[in-house]
Amino acid sequence: MHSEKQQILMHYEKSIRWLERLSAVTDKQWRMPIQQGKWTVAEVIGHLIPWDDFVINERIPLLFTDGPLPKGPDVQQMNAAAAMSSRQQSKEQTLHALLTRRRLLLRAMEGLSDELWQRTFQIGRSELTLYMYFSGLIEHDEHHFLQVQNVIGEMEWIR
């Protein structure tokens, strides 16, 4: 397996294990804002669901096709809808939804051949590799995982 692919897959495997451990947080912690006036842990975790869906359905299948990639969703609108949904769902529902997507995303990435990890593709004017693309998503994950860790304390996210 290509080393860059392996590195990306390791992050997603580790993120699944860490997210599974969030089921142990209290409801009070789950509904606690990451900072005053900011999203709650539930909203931070819940907003990852539509982004994983987008990558699974709108990016991976189309990255190496001849046609142009569809424009990304409206970030503010998608995040706001996900946050609202997370406020209305239980911790278990939100975690189950995200873990289901994460596992699907991991399987989709595993199915990408090593050869594809070497090729470049275009998103807008940017030329990327799979490693570059997924590294950006990992930075997003880690940013939010560290925010959550700062609130709940006992479940350290290790990079």
C-alpha positions as a Markdown table, in Angstrom:
| # | Residue | x | y | z |
|---|---|---|---|---|
| 1 | Met | 0.0 | 0.0 | 0.0 |
| 2 | His | 1.2 | 3.5 | -0.9 |
| 3 | Ser | 2.6 | 5.2 | 2.2 |
| 4 | Glu | 0.5 | 8.4 | 1.8 |
| 5 | Lys | -2.6 | 6.3 | 1.4 |
| 6 | Gln | -1.7 | 4.4 | 4.5 |
| 7 | Gln | -1.2 | 7.6 | 6.5 |
| 8 | Ile | -4.6 | 9.0 | 5.5 |
| 9 | Leu | -6.3 | 5.6 | 6.3 |
| 10 | Met | -4.7 | 5.6 | 9.7 |
| 11 | His | -6.2 | 9.0 | 10.5 |
| 12 | Tyr | -9.7 | 7.8 | 9.6 |
| 13 | Glu | -9.3 | 4.5 | 11.5 |
| 14 | Lys | -8.1 | 6.5 | 14.6 |
| 15 | Ser | -10.9 | 9.0 | 14.2 |
| 16 | Ile | -13.5 | 6.2 | 14.2 |
| 17 | Arg | -12.1 | 4.8 | 17.5 |
| 18 | Trp | -12.0 | 8.3 | 19.0 |
| 19 | Leu | -15.6 | 9.1 | 17.9 |
| 20 | Glu | -16.8 | 5.8 | 19.4 |
| 21 | Arg | -15.3 | 6.8 | 22.7 |
| 22 | Leu | -17.5 | 10.0 | 22.7 |
| 23 | Ser | -20.5 | 7.9 | 23.6 |
| 24 | Ala | -19.1 | 7.9 | 27.1 |
| 25 | Val | -19.3 | 11.7 | 27.5 |
| 26 | Thr | -22.1 | 13.0 | 29.6 |
| 27 | Asp | -25.1 | 14.8 | 28.1 |
| 28 | Lys | -23.9 | 17.9 | 29.9 |
| 29 | Gln | -20.5 | 17.7 | 28.1 |
| 30 | Trp | -22.2 | 16.9 | 24.8 |
| 31 | Arg | -24.3 | 20.0 | 25.0 |
| 32 | Met | -21.5 | 22.3 | 26.3 |
| 33 | Pro | -20.2 | 25.0 | 24.0 |
| 34 | Ile | -16.6 | 24.7 | 22.9 |
| 35 | Gln | -16.2 | 28.4 | 23.8 |
| 36 | Gln | -18.6 | 31.0 | 25.0 |
| 37 | Gly | -20.9 | 31.9 | 22.1 |
| 38 | Lys | -19.7 | 29.0 | 19.9 |
| 39 | Trp | -21.1 | 25.7 | 18.9 |
| 40 | Thr | -21.6 | 22.9 | 21.3 |
| 41 | Val | -19.7 | 19.6 | 21.2 |
| 42 | Ala | -22.8 | 18.1 | 19.6 |
| 43 | Glu | -22.8 | 20.7 | 16.8 |
| 44 | Val | -19.1 | 20.4 | 16.1 |
| 45 | Ile | -19.3 | 16.7 | 15.8 |
| 46 | Gly | -22.6 | 16.8 | 13.9 |
| 47 | His | -21.4 | 19.2 | 11.3 |
| 48 | Leu | -18.9 | 16.6 | 10.1 |
| 49 | Ile | -21.7 | 14.3 | 8.8 |
| 50 | Pro | -22.7 | 16.3 | 5.7 |
| 51 | Trp | -19.1 | 16.9 | 4.8 |
| 52 | Asp | -18.3 | 13.2 | 4.9 |
| 53 | Asp | -21.5 | 12.6 | 2.8 |
| 54 | Phe | -20.2 | 15.2 | 0.3 |
| 55 | Val | -16.8 | 13.5 | 0.0 |
| 56 | Ile | -18.4 | 10.0 | -0.3 |
| 57 | Asn | -21.0 | 11.0 | -2.9 |
| 58 | Glu | -19.8 | 14.1 | -4.7 |
| 59 | Arg | -16.0 | 13.9 | -4.7 |
| 60 | Ile | -14.6 | 10.4 | -4.6 |
| 61 | Pro | -16.7 | 9.0 | -7.4 |
| 62 | Leu | -16.0 | 11.9 | -9.6 |
| 63 | Leu | -12.3 | 12.9 | -8.9 |
| 64 | Phe | -10.8 | 11.0 | -11.8 |
| 65 | Thr | -13.6 | 11.3 | -14.4 |
| 66 | Asp | -13.4 | 13.5 | -17.4 |
| 67 | Gly | -16.1 | 15.9 | -16.4 |
| 68 | Pro | -15.8 | 18.9 | -14.1 |
| 69 | Leu | -16.4 | 18.3 | -10.4 |
| 70 | Pro | -19.6 | 19.8 | -9.1 |
| 71 | Lys | -19.3 | 23.0 | -7.1 |
| 72 | Gly | -19.0 | 22.5 | -3.4 |
| 73 | Pro | -22.0 | 23.2 | -1.2 |
| 74 | Asp | -22.7 | 26.5 | 0.5 |
| 75 | Val | -20.5 | 26.1 | 3.6 |
| 76 | Gln | -22.6 | 28.4 | 5.9 |
| 77 | Gln | -25.9 | 26.8 | 4.9 |
| 78 | Met | -24.7 | 23.2 | 5.2 |
| 79 | Asn | -23.0 | 23.9 | 8.6 |
| 80 | Ala | -26.1 | 25.7 | 9.9 |
| 81 | Ala | -28.4 | 22.8 | 8.9 |
| 82 | Ala | -26.1 | 20.2 | 10.4 |
| 83 | Ala | -25.8 | 22.2 | 13.7 |
| 84 | Met | -29.6 | 22.5 | 13.9 |
| 85 | Ser | -30.0 | 18.8 | 13.3 |
| 86 | Ser | -27.4 | 18.0 | 16.0 |
| 87 | Arg | -29.3 | 20.1 | 18.5 |
| 88 | Gln | -32.4 | 18.1 | 17.8 |
| 89 | Gln | -30.8 | 14.7 | 17.9 |
| 90 | Ser | -29.6 | 12.6 | 20.7 |
| 91 | Lys | -25.9 | 12.1 | 21.2 |
| 92 | Glu | -26.3 | 8.4 | 20.1 |
| 93 | Gln | -28.1 | 9.4 | 16.9 |
| 94 | Thr | -25.5 | 12.0 | 15.9 |
| 95 | Leu | -22.6 | 9.6 | 16.7 |
| 96 | His | -24.2 | 6.7 | 14.9 |
| 97 | Ala | -24.8 | 8.9 | 11.8 |
| 98 | Leu | -21.2 | 10.1 | 11.8 |
| 99 | Leu | -19.6 | 6.8 | 12.5 |
| 100 | Thr | -21.7 | 5.2 | 9.7 |
| 101 | Arg | -20.4 | 7.8 | 7.3 |
| 102 | Arg | -16.8 | 7.5 | 8.5 |
| 103 | Arg | -16.8 | 3.8 | 8.0 |
| 104 | Leu | -18.2 | 4.3 | 4.4 |
| 105 | Leu | -15.6 | 6.9 | 3.7 |
| 106 | Leu | -12.8 | 4.7 | 5.0 |
| 107 | Arg | -14.0 | 1.8 | 2.7 |
| 108 | Ala | -14.2 | 4.2 | -0.2 |
| 109 | Met | -10.7 | 5.4 | 0.3 |
| 110 | Glu | -9.4 | 1.9 | 0.8 |
| 111 | Gly | -10.9 | 1.0 | -2.6 |
| 112 | Leu | -8.9 | 3.7 | -4.4 |
| 113 | Ser | -5.9 | 2.1 | -6.1 |
| 114 | Asp | -2.4 | 3.0 | -5.2 |
| 115 | Glu | -2.1 | 4.3 | -8.8 |
| 116 | Leu | -4.8 | 6.9 | -8.2 |
| 117 | Trp | -2.9 | 8.2 | -5.1 |
| 118 | Gln | -0.1 | 9.2 | -7.5 |
| 119 | Arg | -2.4 | 11.0 | -10.0 |
| 120 | Thr | -3.4 | 14.6 | -9.9 |
| 121 | Phe | -6.9 | 16.1 | -10.4 |
| 122 | Gln | -8.4 | 19.6 | -10.5 |
| 123 | Ile | -10.8 | 21.2 | -8.1 |
| 124 | Gly | -11.4 | 24.7 | -9.5 |
| 125 | Arg | -8.0 | 26.1 | -10.3 |
| 126 | Ser | -6.2 | 23.9 | -7.8 |
| 127 | Glu | -4.3 | 20.8 | -8.9 |
| 128 | Leu | -4.2 | 18.2 | -6.1 |
| 129 | Thr | -3.4 | 14.6 | -5.3 |
| 130 | Leu | -5.6 | 12.4 | -3.1 |
| 131 | Tyr | -3.0 | 12.9 | -0.3 |
| 132 | Met | -3.3 | 16.7 | -0.5 |
| 133 | Tyr | -7.1 | 16.6 | -0.7 |
| 134 | Phe | -7.5 | 14.3 | 2.3 |
| 135 | Ser | -4.8 | 16.1 | 4.3 |
| 136 | Gly | -6.9 | 19.2 | 4.2 |
| 137 | Leu | -9.9 | 17.3 | 5.5 |
| 138 | Ile | -7.7 | 15.8 | 8.2 |
| 139 | Glu | -6.6 | 19.3 | 9.3 |
| 140 | His | -10.3 | 20.2 | 9.6 |
| 141 | Asp | -10.9 | 17.1 | 11.7 |
| 142 | Glu | -8.0 | 17.7 | 14.0 |
| 143 | His | -9.0 | 21.3 | 14.5 |
| 144 | His | -12.4 | 20.3 | 15.7 |
| 145 | Phe | -11.3 | 17.2 | 17.6 |
| 146 | Leu | -8.9 | 19.4 | 19.6 |
| 147 | Gln | -11.7 | 21.8 | 20.4 |
| 148 | Val | -13.8 | 19.0 | 21.7 |
| 149 | Gln | -10.9 | 17.6 | 23.7 |
| 150 | Asn | -10.6 | 21.0 | 25.4 |
| 151 | Val | -14.2 | 20.8 | 26.5 |
| 152 | Ile | -14.4 | 17.2 | 27.6 |
| 153 | Gly | -10.8 | 16.9 | 28.8 |
| 154 | Glu | -10.4 | 13.2 | 29.5 |
| 155 | Met | -10.4 | 11.9 | 25.9 |
| 156 | Glu | -7.2 | 13.1 | 24.3 |
| 157 | Trp | -7.0 | 13.3 | 20.5 |
| 158 | Ile | -3.6 | 12.2 | 19.5 |
| 159 | Arg | -2.4 | 13.4 | 16.1 |
